[in-house]
Amino acid sequence: MEPAAESASVSKGSLWTGRVISTLVVLFMLFDSVTKIIKIPQVIEASARVGINANEVFWIGVTLLACVILYVIPQTSVFGAILLAAYLGGAVCADVVTHQPVFNSCFAITFGILTWLGLYLREPRLRALVPFKT
């Protein structure tokens, strides 16, 4: 299918809503990855509470940054969303296993939903794959 035909199947409102949601997700994930890469003391302390040492935090930040880059590139955005969902699922798992406050898990779950919602609203191929009938 041609790109012009694909973009025609998404309304302007859905496209822009999806872009705004995706931008918010990307900005948060970039912030999260950079704070891990530069090893902000609060991030190191929070990671230590779930059993992650400072050296591992750096590599988790690098991995997250790679996932965000894949999410931003249109040709790899679905793969990036899968990886981000996996990353956030790991965050939920770490929080549950270490008995962290429920808010931590809800926060990660919310960003996982927003990751897919933003992509769903702006990507006609995903809408074709997962159609919601109204």
C-alpha positions as CSV (number, residue, x, y, z in Angstrom):
1,M,0.0,0.0,0.0
2,E,1.3,3.5,-0.8
3,P,2.1,5.9,2.1
4,A,-0.4,8.4,0.9
5,A,-3.2,5.8,0.9
6,E,-2.1,4.7,4.4
7,S,-2.2,8.2,5.9
8,A,-5.6,8.8,4.3
9,S,-7.2,6.0,6.4
10,V,-6.3,7.9,9.7
11,S,-8.3,11.0,10.6
12,K,-6.3,14.2,11.3
13,G,-7.6,14.1,14.9
14,S,-6.5,10.6,15.5
15,L,-3.1,11.2,13.9
16,W,-2.4,14.3,16.0
17,T,-3.7,12.7,19.2
18,G,-1.5,9.7,18.5
19,R,1.5,12.0,17.8
20,V,1.0,13.9,21.1
21,I,0.6,10.8,23.2
22,S,3.6,9.2,21.5
23,T,5.7,12.4,22.0
24,L,4.8,12.4,25.7
25,V,5.9,8.7,26.0
26,V,9.1,9.3,24.1
27,L,10.0,12.3,26.2
28,F,9.4,10.4,29.4
29,M,11.4,7.4,28.2
30,L,14.2,9.6,27.0
31,F,14.3,11.2,30.4
32,D,14.3,7.8,32.1
33,S,17.1,6.5,29.9
34,V,19.3,9.5,30.2
35,T,19.0,9.5,34.0
36,K,20.1,5.9,34.0
37,I,23.0,6.5,31.6
38,I,24.4,9.4,33.6
39,K,23.7,7.6,36.8
40,I,21.7,10.2,38.8
41,P,22.0,9.3,42.5
42,Q,18.2,9.0,43.0
43,V,18.0,6.6,40.1
44,I,20.8,4.5,41.5
45,E,19.1,4.4,44.9
46,A,15.7,3.5,43.5
47,S,17.3,0.8,41.4
48,A,19.1,-0.6,44.4
49,R,15.8,-1.0,46.2
50,V,14.7,-3.5,43.5
51,G,18.1,-5.2,43.4
52,I,19.8,-3.6,40.4
53,N,23.4,-2.4,40.9
54,A,24.8,0.8,39.4
55,N,26.6,-0.9,36.5
56,E,23.4,-2.6,35.4
57,V,21.5,0.7,35.6
58,F,23.8,2.1,32.9
59,W,23.1,-0.8,30.5
60,I,19.4,-0.7,31.2
61,G,19.5,3.0,30.2
62,V,21.3,2.2,27.0
63,T,18.8,-0.6,26.2
64,L,15.9,1.7,26.9
65,L,17.4,4.4,24.7
66,A,17.7,1.9,21.8
67,C,14.1,0.8,22.3
68,V,12.9,4.5,22.2
69,I,14.9,5.1,19.0
70,L,13.2,2.1,17.4
71,Y,9.8,3.4,18.5
72,V,10.5,6.8,17.0
73,I,11.5,5.5,13.5
74,P,8.2,4.9,11.6
75,Q,9.5,1.7,9.9
76,T,10.4,0.1,13.3
77,S,7.8,1.7,15.5
78,V,5.8,-1.5,16.1
79,F,9.0,-3.4,17.1
80,G,10.0,-0.5,19.3
81,A,6.5,-0.6,21.0
82,I,6.9,-4.3,21.6
83,L,10.3,-3.7,23.2
84,L,9.1,-0.8,25.3
85,A,6.1,-2.9,26.5
86,A,8.6,-5.7,27.5
87,Y,10.8,-3.1,29.3
88,L,7.8,-1.8,31.2
89,G,6.7,-5.3,32.0
90,G,10.1,-6.0,33.5
91,A,9.7,-2.9,35.6
92,V,6.3,-4.1,36.9
93,C,7.8,-7.5,37.6
94,A,10.7,-6.0,39.6
95,D,8.3,-3.8,41.6
96,V,6.0,-6.7,42.4
97,V,8.8,-9.1,43.4
98,T,10.4,-6.5,45.7
99,H,7.0,-5.4,47.2
100,Q,7.3,-1.8,45.9
101,P,4.2,0.5,46.2
102,V,1.4,-0.3,43.8
103,F,1.8,3.2,42.3
104,N,5.1,2.2,40.8
105,S,3.5,-0.7,38.9
106,C,0.5,1.4,37.9
107,F,2.8,4.1,36.5
108,A,4.6,1.5,34.3
109,I,1.4,-0.1,33.2
110,T,-0.1,3.3,32.2
111,F,3.0,4.2,30.1
112,G,2.7,0.8,28.4
113,I,-0.9,1.5,27.5
114,L,0.0,5.0,26.3
115,T,2.9,3.6,24.2
116,W,0.4,1.4,22.3
117,L,-2.4,3.9,22.2
118,G,-0.2,6.6,20.6
119,L,1.0,4.1,18.0
120,Y,-2.5,2.7,17.4
121,L,-4.0,6.2,16.8
122,R,-1.3,7.1,14.2
123,E,-0.5,3.8,12.5
124,P,-3.1,2.5,10.0
125,R,-1.2,-0.8,9.6
126,L,-1.7,-1.5,13.3
127,R,-5.4,-0.6,13.1
128,A,-5.8,-3.1,10.3
129,L,-4.0,-5.8,12.4
130,V,-6.1,-5.1,15.5
131,P,-9.4,-3.7,14.4
132,F,-11.8,-2.3,17.1
133,K,-15.4,-2.4,15.9
134,T,-17.7,0.4,17.1
